[in-house]
């Protein structure tokens, strides 16, 4: 893991390489960003270069003993803490605390989901941060910085990871996973700029199946053959999905592809021309636009407000079918 191997984050990259070159890296850093944004990869890359005995231009040398130990996942001066069952307790810090004060070289403590630290763990960390021993660095990772005590945040140099562009995600997927440009574009569109999510999707063997399932659902609604009872039981099935928002996004993309196909043929399709072609004679571009607006509204409501998931989903599916039925072909 090195900065070179990581994608995007021009601001963070510039700041870290500048501070490494000048020897002014803070002894406590806080990396913020949603799950999948790359916090851990950047934290580990920074840890590796801080521990390397001969870094070159702010990159680890890759040859020294420290780099080899890091590579094998067995570095004696890298302390890795993560919550155990949604809580990171003081006992976890106590177990390694004495090692923070041993040795002449750099030591790094990487804390994942730092917001899960208990008040006692926070107090213990704060005590160390107040008088940090030389060569000890803390790298805290969190998706919810607002849940960390202000006293800890104020002692950290804070960086927020930015979403990557579609082009950056596509480049990453082609470099690391050898994905075709078409598949890379689809995954980048769904990953919302989160490289971790993009990589996970590219490895998910059920992904194609889910796409087909999503297309089938909206296609059936457009066909108008389902009774209201059947639609309500479909809503009941879907509402328990952990990935409901993602799945609605797939349904949205199926409509988007249908619309593009009806308007301009095979160009710019994200999913599958065969699926998109099925929309001919089934829905008009106007209906598909309406369907997309409804789905977008549902995703927005479900992700930003405290609405009843089931009622929202039932309403959306019933409205979808009605819109398809009402529009003249
Ligand atoms: Zn090295």
Boltz pocket constraint, residues with backbone or C-beta under 6 A from the ligand:
constraints:
  - pocket:
      binder: B
      contacts: [[A, 48], [A, 52], [A, 53], [A, 54], [A, 55], [A, 60], [A, 61], [A, 62], [A, 63], [A, 64], [A, 65], [A, 66], [A, 67]]
      max_distance: 6.0
